[in-house]
Amino acid sequence: MAMNEWISPASRARSARPRATRFAAVVLAAAAIGTCTVGSAGADTPHGKQPEVLELQIRNEQYAANDVSPEGPSLGDTYVFSGAAVKDGRTVGRGGGTCQVVHIEGDTLTTQCLITAELDRGSLTMQSLGTSGASSLDMAITGGTGDFSGARGTARYWDIATANERVRVEILR
């Protein structure tokens, strides 16, 4: 099922877990940013610094879908989620966020997702537009607080809504 694919009210209860996994993935990976750096990317940043790179697994914990009127896929439908990022079997961060349907064309939904991750070293924010049916999702790191003040970069998610869901995060400062 695609990241933002609409689920009918009758099947919503059966499919909440895969959908929760999909949207929570974004939050959970962001939660571990800066907690466990695993290496450096190959390209230099404009300031000559290497980005912090994280490769993480995702564990989803809470999810709710709010289907606004009219019933079915419609502008304003919102997904709320939270969870944890895992590295080497241990939880390394927590986060939460929302995705809201902002465009519908036929069976294709576009959502805007906003996320905040709370970390030992500060908070980190991310956002993206996601399209149903995409095989991966890229999010922009839009800022942060504490050690992440002025942070930017990207996070890419694969195997969304599966037990093998993973993310690669590159933080620039």
Backbone as JSON Lines, residues from 0, in Angstrom:
{"i":0,"aa":"M","n":[0.83,-1.17,0.0],"ca":[0.0,0.0,0.0],"c":[0.88,1.24,0.0]}
{"i":1,"aa":"A","n":[0.52,2.21,-0.77],"ca":[1.31,3.44,-0.88],"c":[1.19,4.27,0.39]}
{"i":2,"aa":"M","n":[2.21,5.13,0.61],"ca":[2.27,5.9,1.84],"c":[0.98,6.61,2.18]}
{"i":3,"aa":"N","n":[0.38,7.29,1.24],"ca":[-0.78,8.12,1.53],"c":[-2.06,7.52,0.96]}
{"i":4,"aa":"E","n":[-2.06,6.25,0.63],"ca":[-3.22,5.64,0.04],"c":[-4.37,5.64,1.02]}
{"i":5,"aa":"W","n":[-5.56,6.02,0.56],"ca":[-6.73,6.09,1.43],"c":[-7.24,4.69,1.71]}
{"i":6,"aa":"I","n":[-7.72,4.47,2.93],"ca":[-8.28,3.19,3.34],"c":[-9.74,3.43,3.67]}
{"i":7,"aa":"S","n":[-10.64,2.6,3.12],"ca":[-12.06,2.78,3.36],"c":[-12.37,2.64,4.85]}
{"i":8,"aa":"P","n":[-13.46,3.26,5.32],"ca":[-13.81,3.15,6.73],"c":[-13.97,1.7,7.17]}
{"i":9,"aa":"A","n":[-14.49,0.84,6.3],"ca":[-14.67,-0.57,6.67],"c":[-13.35,-1.28,6.9]}
{"i":10,"aa":"S","n":[-12.32,-0.89,6.16],"ca":[-11.04,-1.57,6.32],"c":[-10.05,-0.79,7.17]}
{"i":11,"aa":"R","n":[-10.44,0.4,7.63],"ca":[-9.54,1.25,8.41],"c":[-9.02,0.52,9.64]}
{"i":12,"aa":"A","n":[-9.88,-0.16,10.38],"ca":[-9.45,-0.86,11.6],"c":[-8.45,-1.97,11.27]}
{"i":13,"aa":"R","n":[-8.69,-2.73,10.18],"ca":[-7.77,-3.81,9.8],"c":[-6.43,-3.29,9.35]}
{"i":14,"aa":"S","n":[-6.4,-2.11,8.74],"ca":[-5.18,-1.63,8.11],"c":[-4.49,-0.51,8.86]}
{"i":15,"aa":"A","n":[-4.92,-0.2,10.06],"ca":[-4.32,0.92,10.8],"c":[-2.84,0.68,11.05]}
{"i":16,"aa":"R","n":[-2.42,-0.54,11.33],"ca":[-1.01,-0.82,11.63],"c":[-0.1,-0.51,10.44]}
{"i":17,"aa":"P","n":[-0.38,-1.02,9.21],"ca":[0.5,-0.67,8.1],"c":[0.53,0.82,7.82]}
{"i":18,"aa":"R","n":[-0.6,1.49,7.91],"ca":[-0.65,2.91,7.65],"c":[0.12,3.66,8.74]}
{"i":19,"aa":"A","n":[-0.05,3.22,9.98],"ca":[0.67,3.85,11.08],"c":[2.17,3.71,10.86]}
{"i":20,"aa":"T","n":[2.59,2.55,10.44],"ca":[4.0,2.31,10.2],"c":[4.53,3.27,9.15]}
{"i":21,"aa":"R","n":[3.76,3.44,8.11],"ca":[4.17,4.29,7.0],"c":[4.41,5.73,7.45]}
{"i":22,"aa":"F","n":[3.43,6.32,8.14],"ca":[3.55,7.71,8.54],"c":[4.5,7.88,9.72]}
{"i":23,"aa":"A","n":[4.48,6.95,10.64],"ca":[5.34,7.07,11.81],"c":[6.81,6.92,11.44]}
{"i":24,"aa":"A","n":[7.1,6.29,10.33],"ca":[8.49,6.1,9.92],"c":[9.25,7.4,9.9]}
{"i":25,"aa":"V","n":[8.61,8.4,9.39],"ca":[9.25,9.7,9.28],"c":[9.62,10.23,10.66]}
{"i":26,"aa":"V","n":[8.7,10.13,11.59],"ca":[8.93,10.63,12.95],"c":[10.04,9.86,13.63]}
{"i":27,"aa":"L","n":[9.97,8.56,13.53],"ca":[10.87,7.72,14.31],"c":[12.32,7.87,13.91]}
{"i":28,"aa":"A","n":[12.57,7.98,12.65],"ca":[13.95,8.15,12.22],"c":[14.49,9.49,12.67]}
{"i":29,"aa":"A","n":[13.68,10.49,12.59],"ca":[14.12,11.81,13.02],"c":[14.48,11.81,14.49]}
{"i":30,"aa":"A","n":[13.83,11.0,15.26],"ca":[14.05,10.99,16.7],"c":[15.46,10.58,17.08]}
{"i":31,"aa":"A","n":[16.15,9.84,16.26],"ca":[17.48,9.36,16.62],"c":[18.59,10.22,16.05]}
{"i":32,"aa":"I","n":[18.24,11.25,15.33],"ca":[19.26,12.06,14.68],"c":[20.23,12.62,15.71]}
{"i":33,"aa":"G","n":[21.48,12.44,15.45],"ca":[22.51,12.97,16.33],"c":[22.83,12.1,17.52]}
{"i":34,"aa":"T","n":[22.02,11.1,17.78],"ca":[22.26,10.24,18.93],"c":[23.28,9.16,18.62]}
{"i":35,"aa":"C","n":[23.28,8.68,17.37],"ca":[24.24,7.62,17.03],"c":[24.71,7.79,15.59]}
{"i":36,"aa":"T","n":[25.68,8.6,15.37],"ca":[26.24,8.82,14.05],"c":[26.95,7.56,13.59]}
{"i":37,"aa":"V","n":[26.72,7.18,12.34],"ca":[27.29,5.93,11.85],"c":[28.33,6.12,10.76]}
{"i":38,"aa":"G","n":[28.57,7.32,10.32],"ca":[29.57,7.52,9.27],"c":[29.38,8.87,8.62]}
{"i":39,"aa":"S","n":[30.05,9.09,7.52],"ca":[29.96,10.35,6.79],"c":[29.58,10.08,5.35]}
{"i":40,"aa":"A","n":[28.87,11.02,4.76],"ca":[28.52,10.91,3.36],"c":[29.72,11.3,2.51]}
{"i":41,"aa":"G","n":[29.68,10.93,1.24],"ca":[30.83,11.18,0.38],"c":[30.98,12.61,-0.09]}
{"i":42,"aa":"A","n":[29.89,13.36,-0.2],"ca":[29.99,14.71,-0.75],"c":[30.19,15.74,0.34]}
{"i":43,"aa":"D","n":[31.04,16.74,0.05],"ca":[31.24,17.84,0.98],"c":[30.04,18.77,0.94]}
{"i":44,"aa":"T","n":[29.75,19.41,2.07],"ca":[28.73,20.43,2.12],"c":[29.33,21.72,1.6]}
{"i":45,"aa":"P","n":[28.5,22.73,1.35],"ca":[29.05,24.0,0.86],"c":[30.08,24.62,1.81]}
{"i":46,"aa":"H","n":[30.0,24.32,3.09],"ca":[30.93,24.88,4.06],"c":[32.14,23.97,4.29]}
{"i":47,"aa":"G","n":[32.28,22.92,3.5],"ca":[33.42,22.02,3.62],"c":[33.3,21.01,4.75]}
{"i":48,"aa":"K","n":[32.11,20.89,5.37],"ca":[31.9,19.94,6.45],"c":[31.15,18.72,5.93]}
{"i":49,"aa":"Q","n":[31.44,17.58,6.5],"ca":[30.72,16.36,6.17],"c":[29.43,16.3,6.99]}
{"i":50,"aa":"P","n":[28.34,15.76,6.42],"ca":[27.11,15.62,7.19],"c":[27.22,14.48,8.2]}
{"i":51,"aa":"E","n":[26.43,14.57,9.27],"ca":[26.25,13.41,10.16],"c":[25.32,12.47,9.42]}
{"i":52,"aa":"V","n":[25.62,11.17,9.41],"ca":[24.79,10.19,8.71],"c":[24.31,9.15,9.7]}
{"i":53,"aa":"L","n":[23.0,8.88,9.67],"ca":[22.39,7.86,10.5],"c":[21.66,6.86,9.63]}
{"i":54,"aa":"E","n":[21.77,5.59,9.97],"ca":[20.98,4.55,9.32],"c":[20.26,3.8,10.43]}
{"i":55,"aa":"L","n":[18.92,3.85,10.4],"ca":[18.1,3.39,11.51],"c":[16.96,2.49,11.08]}
{"i":56,"aa":"Q","n":[16.47,1.69,12.01],"ca":[15.24,0.93,11.85],"c":[14.14,1.73,12.54]}
{"i":57,"aa":"I","n":[12.88,1.47,12.18],"ca":[11.75,2.22,12.7],"c":[10.83,1.31,13.51]}
{"i":58,"aa":"R","n":[10.38,1.8,14.69],"ca":[9.37,1.08,15.5],"c":[8.23,2.06,15.76]}
{"i":59,"aa":"N","n":[7.04,1.69,15.3],"ca":[5.86,2.54,15.43],"c":[5.12,2.2,16.72]}
{"i":60,"aa":"E","n":[4.6,3.23,17.4],"ca":[3.96,3.01,18.69],"c":[2.51,3.48,18.75]}
{"i":61,"aa":"Q","n":[2.19,4.67,18.25],"ca":[0.83,5.17,18.31],"c":[0.45,5.79,16.97]}
{"i":62,"aa":"Y","n":[-0.86,5.68,16.64],"ca":[-1.35,6.18,15.36],"c":[-2.85,6.45,15.45]}
{"i":63,"aa":"A","n":[-3.32,7.51,14.82],"ca":[-4.74,7.78,14.69],"c":[-4.98,8.44,13.34]}
{"i":64,"aa":"A","n":[-6.09,8.06,12.7],"ca":[-6.5,8.67,11.44],"c":[-7.81,9.41,11.67]}
{"i":65,"aa":"N","n":[-7.88,10.65,11.2],"ca":[-9.08,11.47,11.33],"c":[-9.63,11.74,9.94]}
{"i":66,"aa":"D","n":[-10.73,11.08,9.61],"ca":[-11.37,11.2,8.3],"c":[-12.41,12.31,8.37]}
{"i":67,"aa":"V","n":[-12.08,13.47,7.81],"ca":[-13.03,14.59,7.83],"c":[-14.09,14.39,6.75]}
{"i":68,"aa":"S","n":[-15.19,15.11,6.88],"ca":[-16.29,15.02,5.93],"c":[-15.87,15.63,4.6]}
{"i":69,"aa":"P","n":[-16.25,15.05,3.48],"ca":[-17.07,13.86,3.33],"c":[-16.27,12.58,3.62]}
{"i":70,"aa":"E","n":[-16.99,11.51,3.93],"ca":[-16.34,10.24,4.23],"c":[-15.52,9.77,3.04]}
{"i":71,"aa":"G","n":[-14.39,9.17,3.31],"ca":[-13.48,8.73,2.26],"c":[-12.36,9.72,2.08]}
{"i":72,"aa":"P","n":[-11.54,9.55,1.06],"ca":[-10.42,10.47,0.89],"c":[-10.91,11.87,0.57]}
{"i":73,"aa":"S","n":[-10.46,12.84,1.37],"ca":[-10.85,14.23,1.14],"c":[-9.8,15.16,1.72]}
{"i":74,"aa":"L","n":[-9.79,16.39,1.21],"ca":[-8.86,17.38,1.72],"c":[-9.06,17.53,3.22]}
{"i":75,"aa":"G","n":[-7.94,17.58,3.95],"ca":[-8.01,17.77,5.39],"c":[-7.93,16.5,6.2]}
{"i":76,"aa":"D","n":[-8.1,15.32,5.59],"ca":[-7.92,14.08,6.34],"c":[-6.53,14.13,6.98]}
{"i":77,"aa":"T","n":[-6.43,13.75,8.25],"ca":[-5.19,13.91,8.99],"c":[-4.78,12.6,9.66]}
{"i":78,"aa":"Y","n":[-3.48,12.34,9.71],"ca":[-2.89,11.18,10.36],"c":[-1.93,11.68,11.43]}
{"i":79,"aa":"V","n":[-2.07,11.19,12.65],"ca":[-1.25,11.61,13.77],"c":[-0.5,10.39,14.27]}
{"i":80,"aa":"F","n":[0.8,10.53,14.57],"ca":[1.61,9.35,14.9],"c":[2.75,9.68,15.85]}
{"i":81,"aa":"S","n":[3.25,8.64,16.49],"ca":[4.46,8.78,17.33],"c":[5.15,7.44,17.4]}
{"i":82,"aa":"G","n":[6.41,7.45,17.8],"ca":[7.14,6.21,17.9],"c":[8.6,6.42,18.23]}
{"i":83,"aa":"A","n":[9.4,5.39,17.94],"ca":[10.82,5.39,18.32],"c":[11.7,4.98,17.15]}
{"i":84,"aa":"A","n":[12.93,5.45,17.19],"ca":[13.97,5.04,16.25],"c":[14.86,4.06,16.99]}
{"i":85,"aa":"V","n":[15.3,3.01,16.28],"ca":[16.07,1.94,16.91],"c":[17.39,1.76,16.18]}
{"i":86,"aa":"K","n":[18.45,1.63,16.95],"ca":[19.79,1.36,16.42],"c":[20.4,0.25,17.26]}
{"i":87,"aa":"D","n":[20.84,-0.82,16.62],"ca":[21.45,-1.96,17.32],"c":[20.56,-2.47,18.45]}
{"i":88,"aa":"G","n":[19.25,-2.53,18.2],"ca":[18.32,-3.1,19.15],"c":[17.89,-2.21,20.3]}
{"i":89,"aa":"R","n":[18.39,-0.98,20.36],"ca":[17.98,-0.1,21.46],"c":[17.33,1.17,20.91]}
{"i":90,"aa":"T","n":[16.39,1.71,21.69],"ca":[15.71,2.94,21.34],"c":[16.68,4.1,21.51]}
{"i":91,"aa":"V","n":[16.82,4.92,20.47],"ca":[17.75,6.04,20.52],"c":[17.06,7.39,20.4]}
{"i":92,"aa":"G","n":[15.72,7.42,20.3],"ca":[14.99,8.68,20.24],"c":[13.51,8.48,20.08]}
{"i":93,"aa":"R","n":[12.75,9.55,20.26],"ca":[11.29,9.54,20.13],"c":[10.85,10.78,19.37]}
{"i":94,"aa":"G","n":[9.7,10.66,18.7],"ca":[9.18,11.79,17.98],"c":[7.71,11.65,17.67]}
{"i":95,"aa":"G","n":[7.14,12.69,17.07],"ca":[5.74,12.66,16.7],"c":[5.45,13.68,15.62]}
{"i":96,"aa":"G","n":[4.31,13.5,14.96],"ca":[3.96,14.43,13.9],"c":[2.61,14.17,13.31]}
{"i":97,"aa":"T","n":[2.33,14.89,12.22],"ca":[1.06,14.76,11.51],"c":[1.3,14.79,10.0]}
{"i":98,"aa":"C","n":[0.39,14.16,9.27],"ca":[0.33,14.29,7.82],"c":[-1.11,14.64,7.47]}
{"i":99,"aa":"Q","n":[-1.28,15.6,6.57],"ca":[-2.62,16.04,6.19],"c":[-2.75,16.02,4.68]}
{"i":100,"aa":"V","n":[-3.89,15.51,4.18],"ca":[-4.15,15.46,2.75],"c":[-4.32,16.89,2.25]}
{"i":101,"aa":"V","n":[-3.5,17.26,1.25],"ca":[-3.55,18.62,0.7],"c":[-3.94,18.66,-0.79]}
{"i":102,"aa":"H","n":[-3.98,17.48,-1.45],"ca":[-4.35,17.45,-2.87],"c":[-4.82,16.04,-3.22]}
{"i":103,"aa":"I","n":[-5.86,15.96,-4.05],"ca":[-6.37,14.69,-4.54],"c":[-6.55,14.81,-6.04]}
{"i":104,"aa":"E","n":[-5.99,13.84,-6.76],"ca":[-6.19,13.78,-8.21],"c":[-6.43,12.32,-8.56]}
{"i":105,"aa":"G","n":[-7.7,12.0,-8.86],"ca":[-8.07,10.6,-9.09],"c":[-7.85,9.81,-7.81]}
{"i":106,"aa":"D","n":[-7.1,8.7,-7.9],"ca":[-6.79,7.88,-6.73],"c":[-5.49,8.29,-6.04]}
{"i":107,"aa":"T","n":[-4.84,9.33,-6.55],"ca":[-3.55,9.76,-5.99],"c":[-3.76,10.86,-4.95]}
{"i":108,"aa":"L","n":[-3.24,10.6,-3.75],"ca":[-3.32,11.58,-2.66],"c":[-1.95,12.17,-2.41]}
{"i":109,"aa":"T","n":[-1.92,13.46,-2.12],"ca":[-0.69,14.12,-1.69],"c":[-0.92,14.62,-0.28]}
{"i":110,"aa":"T","n":[0.03,14.32,0.61],"ca":[-0.06,14.8,1.99],"c":[1.14,15.67,2.3]}
{"i":111,"aa":"Q","n":[0.95,16.61,3.23],"ca":[2.06,17.38,3.78],"c":[2.28,16.85,5.18]}
{"i":112,"aa":"C","n":[3.53,16.45,5.47],"ca":[3.86,15.88,6.77],"c":[4.82,16.81,7.51]}
{"i":113,"aa":"L","n":[4.54,17.02,8.79],"ca":[5.37,17.84,9.68],"c":[5.73,17.0,10.89]}
{"i":114,"aa":"I","n":[7.0,17.03,11.3],"ca":[7.47,16.18,12.37],"c":[8.39,16.95,13.31]}
{"i":115,"aa":"T","n":[8.32,16.63,14.6],"ca":[9.28,17.13,15.57],"c":[9.83,15.94,16.32]}
{"i":116,"aa":"A","n":[11.15,15.88,16.45],"ca":[11.82,14.83,17.21],"c":[12.49,15.46,18.42]}
{"i":117,"aa":"E","n":[12.26,14.9,19.6],"ca":[12.91,15.37,20.82],"c":[14.09,14.46,21.11]}
{"i":118,"aa":"L","n":[15.27,15.05,21.25],"ca":[16.5,14.32,21.45],"c":[17.24,14.86,22.66]}
{"i":119,"aa":"D","n":[18.22,14.13,23.15],"ca":[19.04,14.6,24.26],"c":[19.72,15.93,23.94]}
{"i":120,"aa":"R","n":[20.1,16.12,22.69],"ca":[20.86,17.31,22.28],"c":[19.98,18.43,21.76]}
{"i":121,"aa":"G","n":[18.66,18.27,21.76],"ca":[17.75,19.29,21.25],"c":[16.67,18.67,20.39]}
{"i":122,"aa":"S","n":[15.87,19.51,19.76],"ca":[14.81,19.02,18.88],"c":[15.21,19.2,17.43]}
{"i":123,"aa":"L","n":[14.54,18.46,16.56],"ca":[14.79,18.51,15.12],"c":[13.45,18.51,14.42]}
{"i":124,"aa":"T","n":[13.3,19.34,13.37],"ca":[12.05,19.4,12.62],"c":[12.28,18.95,11.18]}
{"i":125,"aa":"M","n":[11.22,18.34,10.6],"ca":[11.28,17.84,9.23],"c":[9.93,18.06,8.57]}
{"i":126,"aa":"Q","n":[9.93,18.13,7.22],"ca":[8.67,18.21,6.49],"c":[8.84,17.69,5.08]}
{"i":127,"aa":"S","n":[7.7,17.3,4.48],"ca":[7.72,16.85,3.09],"c":[6.32,16.82,2.53]}
{"i":128,"aa":"L","n":[6.24,16.69,1.21],"ca":[5.02,16.3,0.53],"c":[5.23,14.85,0.13]}
{"i":129,"aa":"G","n":[4.24,14.01,0.38],"ca":[4.32,12.61,-0.01],"c":[3.19,12.28,-0.95]}
{"i":130,"aa":"T","n":[3.44,11.41,-1.92],"ca":[2.44,11.01,-2.9],"c":[2.17,9.52,-2.77]}
{"i":131,"aa":"S","n":[0.9,9.16,-2.74],"ca":[0.55,7.74,-2.64],"c":[1.17,6.97,-3.8]}
{"i":132,"aa":"G","n":[1.64,5.77,-3.51],"ca":[2.24,4.92,-4.52],"c":[3.74,5.05,-4.67]}
{"i":133,"aa":"A","n":[4.36,6.01,-4.01],"ca":[5.81,6.19,-4.12],"c":[6.54,5.05,-3.4]}
{"i":134,"aa":"S","n":[7.7,4.62,-3.94],"ca":[8.46,3.52,-3.33],"c":[9.37,3.98,-2.2]}
{"i":135,"aa":"S","n":[9.64,5.29,-2.13],"ca":[10.45,5.84,-1.05],"c":[9.91,7.23,-0.72]}
{"i":136,"aa":"L","n":[10.39,7.78,0.38],"ca":[9.96,9.11,0.79],"c":[11.18,9.91,1.21]}
{"i":137,"aa":"D","n":[11.32,11.11,0.67],"ca":[12.38,12.04,1.07],"c":[11.75,13.16,1.89]}
{"i":138,"aa":"M","n":[12.4,13.52,3.01],"ca":[11.94,14.63,3.84],"c":[13.08,15.62,3.98]}
{"i":139,"aa":"A","n":[12.72,16.9,4.06],"ca":[13.71,17.95,4.31],"c":[13.82,18.18,5.81]}
{"i":140,"aa":"I","n":[15.06,18.28,6.3],"ca":[15.3,18.71,7.67],"c":[15.23,20.23,7.62]}
{"i":141,"aa":"T","n":[14.31,20.82,8.38],"ca":[14.04,22.25,8.26],"c":[14.58,23.09,9.41]}
{"i":142,"aa":"G","n":[15.16,22.47,10.43],"ca":[15.72,23.23,11.54],"c":[15.73,22.44,12.82]}
{"i":143,"aa":"G","n":[16.05,23.12,13.89],"ca":[16.08,22.47,15.19],"c":[16.46,23.42,16.3]}
{"i":144,"aa":"T","n":[16.62,22.87,17.5],"ca":[17.03,23.63,18.67],"c":[18.25,22.97,19.3]}
{"i":145,"aa":"G","n":[18.85,23.61,20.28],"ca":[20.02,23.05,20.95],"c":[21.14,22.79,19.98]}
{"i":146,"aa":"D","n":[21.75,21.61,20.04],"ca":[22.83,21.24,19.13],"c":[22.38,21.21,17.67]}
{"i":147,"aa":"F","n":[21.07,21.17,17.43],"ca":[20.55,21.1,16.07],"c":[20.1,22.46,15.54]}
{"i":148,"aa":"S","n":[20.41,23.52,16.25],"ca":[20.05,24.86,15.8],"c":[20.64,25.11,14.4]}
{"i":149,"aa":"G","n":[19.78,25.49,13.47],"ca":[20.22,25.75,12.11],"c":[20.41,24.49,11.26]}
{"i":150,"aa":"A","n":[20.03,23.33,11.78],"ca":[20.21,22.08,11.02],"c":[19.4,22.1,9.73]}
{"i":151,"aa":"R","n":[19.92,21.41,8.72],"ca":[19.24,21.19,7.45],"c":[19.73,19.85,6.94]}
{"i":152,"aa":"G","n":[19.15,19.37,5.87],"ca":[19.56,18.09,5.32],"c":[18.37,17.31,4.81]}
{"i":153,"aa":"T","n":[18.55,15.98,4.67],"ca":[17.48,15.13,4.14],"c":[17.42,13.8,4.89]}
{"i":154,"aa":"A","n":[16.25,13.19,4.8],"ca":[16.04,11.83,5.33],"c":[15.31,11.05,4.24]}
{"i":155,"aa":"R","n":[15.79,9.85,3.92],"ca":[15.13,9.0,2.92],"c":[14.7,7.7,3.58]}
{"i":156,"aa":"Y","n":[13.42,7.34,3.37],"ca":[12.82,6.13,3.94],"c":[12.57,5.1,2.86]}
{"i":157,"aa":"W","n":[12.82,3.82,3.2],"ca":[12.53,2.69,2.31],"c":[11.75,1.63,3.08]}
{"i":158,"aa":"D","n":[11.15,0.71,2.32],"ca":[10.39,-0.41,2.89],"c":[9.37,0.09,3.91]}
{"i":159,"aa":"I","n":[8.71,1.18,3.57],"ca":[7.73,1.79,4.46],"c":[6.6,0.81,4.73]}
{"i":160,"aa":"A","n":[6.19,0.74,5.99],"ca":[5.1,-0.12,6.44],"c":[5.45,-1.61,6.4]}
{"i":161,"aa":"T","n":[6.73,-1.94,6.51],"ca":[7.15,-3.33,6.6],"c":[8.03,-3.5,7.84]}
{"i":162,"aa":"A","n":[8.3,-4.75,8.19],"ca":[9.19,-5.02,9.32],"c":[10.63,-4.59,9.02]}
{"i":163,"aa":"N","n":[10.95,-4.37,7.75],"ca":[12.3,-3.97,7.35],"c":[12.42,-2.47,7.07]}
{"i":164,"aa":"E","n":[11.46,-1.7,7.54],"ca":[11.51,-0.27,7.27],"c":[12.79,0.34,7.82]}
{"i":165,"aa":"R","n":[13.39,1.23,7.01],"ca":[14.66,1.83,7.42],"c":[14.73,3.25,6.86]}
{"i":166,"aa":"V","n":[15.69,4.01,7.41],"ca":[15.89,5.39,6.97],"c":[17.35,5.72,6.99]}
{"i":167,"aa":"R","n":[17.76,6.58,6.08],"ca":[19.11,7.16,6.07],"c":[18.93,8.66,6.22]}
{"i":168,"aa":"V","n":[19.53,9.23,7.26],"ca":[19.4,10.65,7.56],"c":[20.77,11.31,7.4]}
{"i":169,"aa":"E","n":[20.79,12.44,6.69],"ca":[22.02,13.23,6.53],"c":[21.76,14.63,7.07]}
{"i":170,"aa":"I","n":[22.47,14.99,8.16],"ca":[22.28,16.28,8.82],"c":[23.44,17.21,8.46]}
{"i":171,"aa":"L","n":[23.1,18.38,7.97],"ca":[24.08,19.42,7.65],"c":[23.91,20.55,8.66]}
{"i":172,"aa":"R","n":[25.03,21.19,9.02],"ca":[24.95,22.36,9.92],"c":[25.88,23.43,9.44]}
